[in-house]
Each structure stands twice: as structure tokens, then as C-alpha cells.
Amino acid sequence: MADEIIPDDLQDFILRYIDSIGQLEALLLLRAHADQAWDVNRAAARLYAGEAETAEFLARLCADGLLCCNDGLFRYVCQSPDQQGMVDRLAEAYARHLIPVTNLVHAKPRRIREFADAFRFRKDR
């Protein structure tokens, strides 16, 4: 069903960058409040999630260039207009087609992301 509703490029984006619904909700929360900086405690309270889990969501989104972090404060700042456009489309798809987007996220094997990250080059290495 997701194949029919969610375009292939958006599916690819979700599979590449979104590991959980909590992470998706964190991204969309900060996107909706792009004029504000969020610390982990505030984001966790708003997401009804644990602080450790929220910190992991936010750190992953920063590593992927969807958020930035300065002095423990997170903001929605995409690395490119294309990436921002995909997040905008994701927000629309999630609002209009909650179940297919949720199913796609839940169908993603988490180990694939962890394996792929092992081969990723980072600036800090």
C-alpha cells in the first residue's frame, strides 16, 4: 500500500533517514518550530519520550544533516534545499497518510542502518 501512496523518492528518504516514529516526530516537531532552539529535556517532554531516547533521535538527525546542535540546543536546519523539500513532503505525507508512512518506518530493519553507519565517514575520525 505504501508503494501506491508514497512516491519512491520519499520512500527512499524515509528508509535512509528515519529509524523510528519517535525520530520522525522529533524531526517534525523541530521543523514546525524552526524559529526555536530545543534542548533534550524540552523536546522529550513535548514528544512524551524519555530523555535518553530523545537525545538519540536528535543526535541521529544532526548526524544526517537534518538538524544542527550548538551548546546542547537543537534546531531544524537542513543541509540543502532538496533535503528540506523532502522533509516538507514527509510532513505532508505523514499528515495525510499516517498508516502507510508508519508501516514503512516499522518495516525498516534497524540493523541495516547500524551496518551502513559502520562504513560511514565522519569528520571526527
C-alpha atoms as an extended CHARMM CRD file, in Angstrom:
* protein
*
       125  EXT
         1         1  MET       CA              0.0000000000        0.0000000000        0.0000000000  PROA      1               0.0000000000
         2         2  ALA       CA              2.8500000000        2.4410000000        0.7660000000  PROA      2               0.0000000000
         3         3  ASP       CA              4.1350000000        1.8710000000       -2.7670000000  PROA      3               0.0000000000
         4         4  GLU       CA              0.9190000000        3.2870000000       -4.1810000000  PROA      4               0.0000000000
         5         5  ILE       CA              0.6730000000        6.3390000000       -1.9160000000  PROA      5               0.0000000000
         6         6  ILE       CA              4.2420000000        7.3000000000       -1.0600000000  PROA      6               0.0000000000
         7         7  PRO       CA              6.4530000000        8.1660000000       -4.0500000000  PROA      7               0.0000000000
         8         8  ASP       CA              9.6400000000        6.1300000000       -4.4660000000  PROA      8               0.0000000000
         9         9  ASP       CA             11.9850000000        9.0320000000       -3.7160000000  PROA      9               0.0000000000
        10        10  LEU       CA             10.1440000000        9.7870000000       -0.4700000000  PROA      10              0.0000000000
        11        11  GLN       CA             10.2150000000        6.1060000000        0.4820000000  PROA      11              0.0000000000
        12        12  ASP       CA             13.9740000000        6.1190000000       -0.1210000000  PROA      12              0.0000000000
        13        13  PHE       CA             14.3280000000        9.2070000000        2.0840000000  PROA      13              0.0000000000
        14        14  ILE       CA             12.3390000000        7.5900000000        4.8850000000  PROA      14              0.0000000000
        15        15  LEU       CA             14.3120000000        4.3620000000        4.6610000000  PROA      15              0.0000000000
        16        16  ARG       CA             17.5980000000        6.2580000000        4.6700000000  PROA      16              0.0000000000
        17        17  TYR       CA             16.9520000000        8.8030000000        7.4360000000  PROA      17              0.0000000000
        18        18  ILE       CA             14.0600000000        7.6830000000        9.6390000000  PROA      18              0.0000000000
        19        19  ASP       CA             14.5850000000        4.7960000000       12.0360000000  PROA      19              0.0000000000
        20        20  SER       CA             11.5320000000        5.1690000000       14.2670000000  PROA      20              0.0000000000
        21        21  ILE       CA              8.2840000000        7.0610000000       14.6570000000  PROA      21              0.0000000000
        22        22  GLY       CA              9.7900000000        8.8600000000       17.6450000000  PROA      22              0.0000000000
        23        23  GLN       CA             12.6230000000       10.1040000000       15.4600000000  PROA      23              0.0000000000
        24        24  LEU       CA             10.1360000000       11.1650000000       12.7750000000  PROA      24              0.0000000000
        25        25  GLU       CA              8.0500000000       13.0040000000       15.3750000000  PROA      25              0.0000000000
        26        26  ALA       CA             11.1880000000       14.7500000000       16.6980000000  PROA      26              0.0000000000
        27        27  LEU       CA             12.1090000000       15.9140000000       13.2100000000  PROA      27              0.0000000000
        28        28  LEU       CA              8.6100000000       17.1970000000       12.5040000000  PROA      28              0.0000000000
        29        29  LEU       CA              8.3740000000       18.9050000000       15.9040000000  PROA      29              0.0000000000
        30        30  LEU       CA             11.5560000000       20.8840000000       15.3300000000  PROA      30              0.0000000000
        31        31  ARG       CA             10.5140000000       21.6170000000       11.7450000000  PROA      31              0.0000000000
        32        32  ALA       CA              7.1860000000       23.0180000000       12.9540000000  PROA      32              0.0000000000
        33        33  HSD       CA              9.0540000000       25.2530000000       15.4050000000  PROA      33              0.0000000000
        34        34  ALA       CA             12.0780000000       26.0950000000       13.2550000000  PROA      34              0.0000000000
        35        35  ASP       CA             12.3740000000       29.5180000000       14.8590000000  PROA      35              0.0000000000
        36        36  GLN       CA             13.1010000000       27.9440000000       18.2540000000  PROA      36              0.0000000000
        37        37  ALA       CA             16.0120000000       26.0550000000       19.7790000000  PROA      37              0.0000000000
        38        38  TRP       CA             15.2010000000       22.9060000000       21.7400000000  PROA      38              0.0000000000
        39        39  ASP       CA             17.1360000000       21.1570000000       24.4650000000  PROA      39              0.0000000000
        40        40  VAL       CA             16.7110000000       17.4310000000       25.0150000000  PROA      40              0.0000000000
        41        41  ASN       CA             14.5300000000       17.8640000000       28.1130000000  PROA      41              0.0000000000
        42        42  ARG       CA             12.0540000000       20.1630000000       26.3820000000  PROA      42              0.0000000000
        43        43  ALA       CA             11.8650000000       18.0030000000       23.2580000000  PROA      43              0.0000000000
        44        44  ALA       CA             11.4120000000       14.8390000000       25.3390000000  PROA      44              0.0000000000
        45        45  ALA       CA              8.5670000000       16.4060000000       27.3160000000  PROA      45              0.0000000000
        46        46  ARG       CA              6.8410000000       17.5360000000       24.1410000000  PROA      46              0.0000000000
        47        47  LEU       CA              7.2900000000       14.1210000000       22.4970000000  PROA      47              0.0000000000
        48        48  TYR       CA              6.2630000000       12.1920000000       25.6270000000  PROA      48              0.0000000000
        49        49  ALA       CA              9.5060000000       10.2390000000       25.3180000000  PROA      49              0.0000000000
        50        50  GLY       CA             12.4380000000        9.5110000000       27.5770000000  PROA      50              0.0000000000
        51        51  GLU       CA             15.3660000000       11.9040000000       27.5780000000  PROA      51              0.0000000000
        52        52  ALA       CA             17.9380000000        9.2850000000       26.5650000000  PROA      52              0.0000000000
        53        53  GLU       CA             15.7710000000        8.1390000000       23.6690000000  PROA      53              0.0000000000
        54        54  THR       CA             15.1200000000       11.7290000000       22.5770000000  PROA      54              0.0000000000
        55        55  ALA       CA             18.8220000000       12.5480000000       22.7750000000  PROA      55              0.0000000000
        56        56  GLU       CA             19.4900000000        9.6080000000       20.4530000000  PROA      56              0.0000000000
        57        57  PHE       CA             16.8070000000       10.7760000000       17.9910000000  PROA      57              0.0000000000
        58        58  LEU       CA             18.1900000000       14.3050000000       17.9130000000  PROA      58              0.0000000000
        59        59  ALA       CA             21.8150000000       13.1780000000       17.6190000000  PROA      59              0.0000000000
        60        60  ARG       CA             20.9720000000       10.8950000000       14.6880000000  PROA      60              0.0000000000
        61        61  LEU       CA             19.0950000000       13.6930000000       12.9290000000  PROA      61              0.0000000000
        62        62  CYS       CA             22.0690000000       16.0000000000       13.4450000000  PROA      62              0.0000000000
        63        63  ALA       CA             24.4720000000       13.3960000000       12.0600000000  PROA      63              0.0000000000
        64        64  ASP       CA             22.2610000000       13.1660000000        8.9870000000  PROA      64              0.0000000000
        65        65  GLY       CA             22.2390000000       16.9360000000        8.4920000000  PROA      65              0.0000000000
        66        66  LEU       CA             18.5530000000       17.4370000000        9.2350000000  PROA      66              0.0000000000
        67        67  LEU       CA             19.1630000000       19.3280000000       12.4760000000  PROA      67              0.0000000000
        68        68  CYS       CA             22.0520000000       21.2700000000       13.9620000000  PROA      68              0.0000000000
        69        69  CYS       CA             23.1790000000       21.4470000000       17.5650000000  PROA      69              0.0000000000
        70        70  ASN       CA             25.0000000000       24.2620000000       19.3210000000  PROA      70              0.0000000000
        71        71  ASP       CA             25.6510000000       24.2010000000       23.0630000000  PROA      71              0.0000000000
        72        72  GLY       CA             23.0910000000       21.4480000000       23.6100000000  PROA      72              0.0000000000
        73        73  LEU       CA             20.3380000000       23.2690000000       21.7190000000  PROA      73              0.0000000000
        74        74  PHE       CA             18.8710000000       21.6980000000       18.6000000000  PROA      74              0.0000000000
        75        75  ARG       CA             17.3650000000       23.4800000000       15.5970000000  PROA      75              0.0000000000
        76        76  TYR       CA             15.8120000000       22.3660000000       12.3570000000  PROA      76              0.0000000000
        77        77  VAL       CA             18.3240000000       23.2350000000        9.6370000000  PROA      77              0.0000000000
        78        78  CYS       CA             18.6320000000       21.0260000000        6.5630000000  PROA      78              0.0000000000
        79        79  GLN       CA             21.9190000000       20.8830000000        4.6690000000  PROA      79              0.0000000000
        80        80  SER       CA             20.2960000000       21.5480000000        1.3010000000  PROA      80              0.0000000000
        81        81  PRO       CA             17.0800000000       22.8440000000       -0.2530000000  PROA      81              0.0000000000
        82        82  ASP       CA             16.4900000000       19.3570000000       -1.7070000000  PROA      82              0.0000000000
        83        83  GLN       CA             16.6960000000       17.8200000000        1.7400000000  PROA      83              0.0000000000
        84        84  GLN       CA             14.3600000000       20.4800000000        3.1210000000  PROA      84              0.0000000000
        85        85  GLY       CA             11.9130000000       19.7660000000        0.3070000000  PROA      85              0.0000000000
        86        86  MET       CA             11.9390000000       16.0720000000        1.1810000000  PROA      86              0.0000000000
        87        87  VAL       CA             11.2310000000       16.8310000000        4.8420000000  PROA      87              0.0000000000
        88        88  ASP       CA              8.3610000000       19.0920000000        3.7710000000  PROA      88              0.0000000000
        89        89  ARG       CA              6.9620000000       16.2700000000        1.6330000000  PROA      89              0.0000000000
        90        90  LEU       CA              7.4470000000       13.8250000000        4.5050000000  PROA      90              0.0000000000
        91        91  ALA       CA              5.4740000000       16.0890000000        6.8370000000  PROA      91              0.0000000000
        92        92  GLU       CA              2.6530000000       16.2770000000        4.3120000000  PROA      92              0.0000000000
        93        93  ALA       CA              2.6600000000       12.5330000000        3.6900000000  PROA      93              0.0000000000
        94        94  TYR       CA              2.6700000000       11.7840000000        7.4260000000  PROA      94              0.0000000000
        95        95  ALA       CA             -0.2570000000       14.1610000000        7.9740000000  PROA      95              0.0000000000
        96        96  ARG       CA             -2.2830000000       12.7430000000        5.0860000000  PROA      96              0.0000000000
        97        97  HSD       CA             -1.2220000000        9.0820000000        5.0660000000  PROA      97              0.0000000000
        98        98  LEU       CA             -0.2840000000        8.2580000000        8.6450000000  PROA      98              0.0000000000
        99        99  ILE       CA             -0.7090000000        4.4800000000        8.4250000000  PROA      99              0.0000000000
       100       100  PRO       CA              1.3080000000        3.8750000000        5.2260000000  PROA      100             0.0000000000
       101       101  VAL       CA              4.1670000000        6.0950000000        6.4630000000  PROA      101             0.0000000000
       102       102  THR       CA              4.1130000000        4.4080000000        9.8680000000  PROA      102             0.0000000000
       103       103  ASN       CA              4.0960000000        0.9590000000        8.2820000000  PROA      103             0.0000000000
       104       104  LEU       CA              7.0600000000        1.8740000000        6.1000000000  PROA      104             0.0000000000
       105       105  VAL       CA              9.0680000000        3.0570000000        9.1080000000  PROA      105             0.0000000000
       106       106  HSD       CA              8.1740000000       -0.0370000000       11.1340000000  PROA      106             0.0000000000
       107       107  ALA       CA              9.0540000000       -2.3430000000        8.2340000000  PROA      107             0.0000000000
       108       108  LYS       CA             12.5960000000       -0.9760000000        8.0850000000  PROA      108             0.0000000000
       109       109  PRO       CA             15.1410000000       -3.3460000000        9.5900000000  PROA      109             0.0000000000
       110       110  ARG       CA             17.1280000000       -1.3910000000       12.1860000000  PROA      110             0.0000000000
       111       111  ARG       CA             20.2460000000       -3.4860000000       11.6730000000  PROA      111             0.0000000000
       112       112  ILE       CA             20.6330000000       -2.2180000000        8.1190000000  PROA      112             0.0000000000
       113       113  ARG       CA             21.0810000000        1.3300000000        9.4250000000  PROA      113             0.0000000000
       114       114  GLU       CA             23.6100000000        0.2300000000       12.0400000000  PROA      114             0.0000000000
       115       115  PHE       CA             25.5600000000       -1.7490000000        9.4360000000  PROA      115             0.0000000000
       116       116  ALA       CA             25.5640000000        1.1700000000        6.9960000000  PROA      116             0.0000000000
       117       117  ASP       CA             26.7230000000        3.5660000000        9.7160000000  PROA      117             0.0000000000
       118       118  ALA       CA             29.7550000000        1.3760000000       10.3670000000  PROA      118             0.0000000000
       119       119  PHE       CA             31.0360000000        2.3050000000        6.8980000000  PROA      119             0.0000000000
       120       120  ARG       CA             30.1850000000        5.9850000000        7.0330000000  PROA      120             0.0000000000
       121       121  PHE       CA             32.9960000000        8.5030000000        7.1230000000  PROA      121             0.0000000000
       122       122  ARG       CA             32.7060000000       11.0970000000        9.8210000000  PROA      122             0.0000000000
       123       123  LYS       CA             34.5480000000       14.3710000000       10.3200000000  PROA      123             0.0000000000
       124       124  ASP       CA             35.5820000000       13.4290000000       13.8640000000  PROA      124             0.0000000000
       125       125  ARG       CA             37.6790000000       10.4480000000       12.7620000000  PROA      125             0.0000000000
